[in-house]
Amino acid sequence: MLEVVLRDGGIYYISKEQIEYWKILYPELDVESELGYLKEMWSVNAIPRKTAKNINKFINKTLYDLGNTDRRT
């Protein structure tokens, strides 16, 4: 389970099942590392924090974008 800080200062828990699902959807990514980066970014910057309502949508879009980016350029 991963905990991330929300915009209102609350905590959102990302389950192991959700992480495993994202690993299946995005096998080209190190999902746990990417989530760790987002967690750290949100812990030190209040501005980009998300609400409980839209955090999963944001994470999914971020992982999708990372998986579809040509990182060689």
N, C-alpha and C positions, 0 to 999 in steps of 0.2 A: 504494500500500500504506500502511496505517495501523498504527502500533504502539501497543498499550495495555499498561499495567502490570497484571499479575495479582496476586491476593492473596498468592501466595508470592514476589513480587518478580520473577518471570519476565516475559517479553515475549510477547504474543500478536499475531500479524500478521493483519490483516484485508486480504484481497486486493482488488485493483481489481475483479475479477469479482464478489466478494460485494457490494461497494459498488454496483456497477452493477445487480445483482439487486435490492437494496433500493430503488434509485431507481425501478425498474419497479414494484415492489410498492407503494411509497408515493410516487406522483408529486406529491402535495400538499405533501410535505416537502422541505426542503433537507437531504438525508440527510448530506452531507459536513459541514455545520455542526453538525448534531445529534451526529454521531460525534465531531467535534472537541470539543464540549462535554463529552461523556462521557469522552473521553480526558483532558481537563484535570481534570475532577472526580476521576477515578481517580488521576491523578498526584499530587494534593495531599492526598487523603484515602484512607488505607489501609482504612478501615472498609467502604466500599461496593464495594471491588474484588471482582472475580469470579474464579472458577477457570477453567482452560482448558476444563473439562468443560461449564460452563454459561454461558459468556460469550455465545455466539451466540444462545442461547435468550433471555437477558436483553436483548440488543440488539434482537432481533426484537420482543419484547414491548414494549419501550420505544418503538420506532418505531411499532408498531401503536397503542399508547395515544396517542401524540402525534398520529397521523394521524386518530384518532377523537375528538379533544377539540375542543370548540367554543371556540376561542381568543378569540371576540368577547366573552365574558362576563367 
